[in-house]
Amino acid sequence: MIANKAAIPLRLALEEIQEKIKSILEQETLPEGYLQDVETVIRGDRARPKPATPVIWLFTNSVSPEGKTLGLTQDNGFSITLSVVYKNDDPSKGFSMASDIALRAREVILRDRKLGLDYVSDIKDINTTLSNPAMANGNLYNAEWMFSVKFTSKN
């Protein structure tokens, strides 16, 4: 059971969580930021054709009830995939940089496992897929981190 009992409607929580994650990552793309080499951070549902690379894409997966429904609230897990696309003509650099950016983005998000939101209780790893030959498309290289945001919503 999630200890934090602050809760907002599910539809509002999902939007706010996505925007908060995007904002946290964008702050680190500024000069002197931990992700300063990233050109674009974008939500998958609001993608522009061919964004500037390196790009961090945020794709939503599913929302699953977790634990028991307690009256007017529900504990949830919101699965999100952070996907990095890195363009480079040198395969060894492309592979390593896609993975490096994905892992640095992971570190940034995990600095505050509650995202600064009262109704979020934690972020849990699901899996990390480092860049590999199967995840290359010409001179575009990809690496991914999937995680679940644990939060409480109103029913």
Buried (B, 14 or more C-beta within 10 A) or exposed (E): EBEBEEBBEBEEBBEBBBEBBBEBBBEBBEEEBBBEEBEBBBBEEEBEEEBEBBBBBBBBBEBEEBEEEBEEBBBBBBBBBBBBBBBBEEEEEBBBBBBBBBBBBBEBBEEEEBBEBBBBBBBEEEEBBBBEEEBBEEEBBBBBBBBBBBBBBEE
